[in-house]
Amino acid sequence: MERVSLLEIYKHPICQKYVSRAGMEHAISTAEYALDFAEEFNTDPDLAVKAAFLHDMGHYTWYRNGKWDYNLYKENDIHAIKGAERAHKLLIRLGEHPVNAKQIALAILLHTDSYLPEGHLQLNPLQKVVAMADKADEEPGGHHHYKKISRESAITRLHALDAKTEEKLSARRTSEGRGQPAS
């Protein structure tokens, strides 16, 4: 099975609708952070960049009296639940391996605890990477969702991210093939 690229995901109308709504620049920046963190946590870079890129596709805009209401959002937010579902469905449509699509969806589901009752989550390395990448690009008051990016710039950055991901996957395969832990 051939790897589904970030560019393929980006070009799909579902991605354009929901990732754009949550902030395409934030999605790409988060994926870039995730690629770096994936190496640090020895987790699959392909799964990490995809989960990070799609992590906010479940966002809904909460407005009151025509203005964004952050408190209303915090009170009613379930974007991680909706995003995990949307991402899984999109990835399966694009031909992602079902096991990978599930791991990506779970990382999206657990990238935030904003919708959970008080408690402590035990995250696996992929899930930690996505949560950390999201926090790394976060801005006060949710302003990271409103940063703009041109289509050309988005495509250029995603193309570069796909190439770097392929390099890291190749290096992991080579390292694992020699019986050494992946770096």
C-alpha positions as CSV (number, residue, x, y, z in Angstrom):
1,M,0.0,0.0,0.0
2,E,1.4,3.4,-1.0
3,R,1.7,6.2,1.5
4,V,-1.1,8.7,1.4
5,S,0.6,12.1,1.3
6,L,-0.2,15.3,3.1
7,L,-0.7,17.0,-0.2
8,E,-3.3,14.3,-1.2
9,I,-5.1,15.0,2.1
10,Y,-4.8,18.7,1.7
11,K,-6.4,18.6,-1.8
12,H,-9.5,16.7,-0.7
13,P,-12.7,18.8,-0.3
14,I,-13.3,17.5,3.2
15,C,-9.9,18.7,4.3
16,Q,-10.4,22.0,2.6
17,K,-13.7,22.5,4.4
18,Y,-12.8,21.4,7.9
19,V,-9.1,22.0,8.3
20,S,-9.4,25.5,6.7
21,R,-12.2,26.3,9.2
22,A,-9.9,25.5,12.1
23,G,-6.9,27.2,10.5
24,M,-4.7,25.8,7.7
25,E,-1.6,27.6,8.8
26,H,-2.0,26.2,12.4
27,A,-2.5,22.7,11.0
28,I,0.7,22.9,8.9
29,S,2.7,24.4,11.7
30,T,1.5,21.7,14.1
31,A,2.5,19.0,11.6
32,E,5.9,20.5,11.3
33,Y,6.4,20.4,15.0
34,A,5.1,16.9,15.1
35,L,7.7,15.7,12.7
36,D,10.5,17.0,15.0
37,F,8.8,15.5,18.1
38,A,8.2,12.2,16.4
39,E,12.0,11.6,16.2
40,E,12.4,12.6,19.9
41,F,9.7,10.1,21.0
42,N,10.7,7.4,18.5
43,T,7.3,7.2,16.9
44,D,6.1,6.9,13.3
45,P,6.7,10.3,11.6
46,D,4.0,9.6,9.0
47,L,1.3,9.0,11.6
48,A,2.5,12.0,13.6
49,V,2.3,14.5,10.8
50,K,-1.0,13.3,9.6
51,A,-2.6,13.3,13.0
52,A,-1.1,16.8,13.7
53,F,-2.3,18.2,10.4
54,L,-5.8,16.9,10.9
55,H,-6.0,17.4,14.7
56,D,-8.5,20.3,14.7
57,M,-10.8,19.4,11.8
58,G,-13.6,18.9,14.3
59,H,-13.8,22.5,15.3
60,Y,-17.0,24.3,15.4
61,T,-17.2,28.1,15.8
62,W,-19.0,29.2,18.9
63,Y,-20.4,32.7,18.5
64,R,-22.7,34.8,20.7
65,N,-24.1,38.1,19.5
66,G,-22.0,37.8,16.3
67,K,-18.7,37.5,18.2
68,W,-16.4,34.5,18.9
69,D,-17.1,33.4,22.5
70,Y,-14.1,31.5,23.9
71,N,-16.0,30.6,27.1
72,L,-18.9,29.2,25.1
73,Y,-16.4,27.1,23.1
74,K,-14.7,25.8,26.3
75,E,-18.0,24.9,27.8
76,N,-19.3,23.0,24.8
77,D,-16.3,21.9,22.9
78,I,-16.1,18.3,21.5
79,H,-13.8,19.1,18.5
80,A,-11.4,16.2,19.3
81,I,-14.3,13.7,19.2
82,K,-15.7,15.1,15.9
83,G,-12.3,15.6,14.4
84,A,-11.2,12.0,15.1
85,E,-14.3,10.7,13.3
86,R,-13.9,13.0,10.3
87,A,-10.2,12.3,10.0
88,H,-10.7,8.5,10.2
89,K,-13.4,8.6,7.5
90,L,-11.3,10.9,5.2
91,L,-8.2,8.8,5.6
92,I,-10.1,5.5,4.8
93,R,-11.5,7.2,1.7
94,L,-8.0,8.2,0.6
95,G,-6.7,4.7,1.0
96,E,-4.9,4.9,4.3
97,H,-4.4,1.5,5.9
98,P,-7.2,1.0,8.5
99,V,-4.8,0.4,11.4
100,N,-3.0,3.6,10.6
101,A,-6.2,5.5,10.2
102,K,-7.3,4.3,13.7
103,Q,-4.0,5.3,15.3
104,I,-4.2,8.7,13.7
105,A,-7.9,9.1,14.8
106,L,-7.0,8.1,18.4
107,A,-4.2,10.7,18.5
108,I,-6.6,13.3,17.3
109,L,-9.2,12.2,19.9
110,L,-6.6,12.5,22.7
111,H,-4.7,15.7,21.6
112,T,-6.6,17.7,24.1
113,D,-8.5,17.0,27.3
114,S,-10.7,20.1,26.9
115,Y,-13.8,17.9,26.6
116,L,-13.0,15.4,29.4
117,P,-14.0,15.5,33.0
118,E,-11.1,16.0,35.4
119,G,-8.6,13.2,35.2
120,H,-5.2,12.1,33.9
121,L,-4.8,10.5,30.5
122,Q,-2.1,7.9,29.8
123,L,-0.9,8.9,26.3
124,N,1.2,6.7,24.0
125,P,4.2,8.4,22.2
126,L,2.2,9.2,19.1
127,Q,-0.6,10.8,21.1
128,K,2.0,12.8,23.2
129,V,3.6,14.0,20.0
130,V,0.4,15.4,18.6
131,A,-0.6,17.0,21.9
132,M,2.8,18.6,22.3
133,A,2.9,19.8,18.7
134,D,-0.5,21.5,19.1
135,K,0.7,23.2,22.3
136,A,3.9,24.4,20.6
137,D,1.9,26.4,18.0
138,E,-0.8,27.6,20.4
139,E,-1.5,31.3,21.0
140,P,-3.5,33.0,23.7
141,G,-7.2,33.3,23.1
142,G,-7.1,30.8,20.2
143,H,-5.4,33.3,17.8
144,H,-3.5,30.4,16.2
145,H,-6.7,29.4,14.5
146,Y,-6.8,32.8,12.6
147,K,-3.3,32.9,11.1
148,K,-3.6,33.1,7.3
149,I,-1.6,31.2,4.7
150,S,-1.8,31.4,0.9
151,R,-2.6,28.2,-1.1
152,E,0.8,28.4,-2.8
153,S,2.6,28.6,0.6
154,A,0.5,25.8,2.0
155,I,1.4,23.5,-0.9
156,T,5.1,24.4,-0.7
157,R,5.3,23.7,3.0
158,L,3.3,20.4,2.7
159,H,5.4,19.3,-0.2
160,A,8.5,19.9,1.9
161,L,6.9,18.1,4.9
162,D,6.1,15.1,2.8
163,A,9.7,14.9,1.5
164,K,11.1,15.2,5.1
165,T,8.6,12.6,6.3
166,E,9.6,10.2,3.5
167,E,13.3,10.7,4.4
168,K,12.6,9.9,8.1
169,L,10.5,6.8,7.2
170,S,13.3,5.6,4.9
171,A,15.9,6.1,7.7
172,R,13.7,4.3,10.2
173,R,13.3,1.3,7.8
174,T,17.0,1.2,7.2
175,S,17.8,1.3,10.9
176,E,15.1,-1.2,11.8
177,G,16.4,-3.5,9.0
178,R,19.8,-3.7,10.7
179,G,18.3,-4.6,14.0
180,Q,19.1,-1.3,15.6
181,P,16.5,0.9,17.2
182,A,15.1,3.6,14.9
183,S,16.4,7.1,15.5
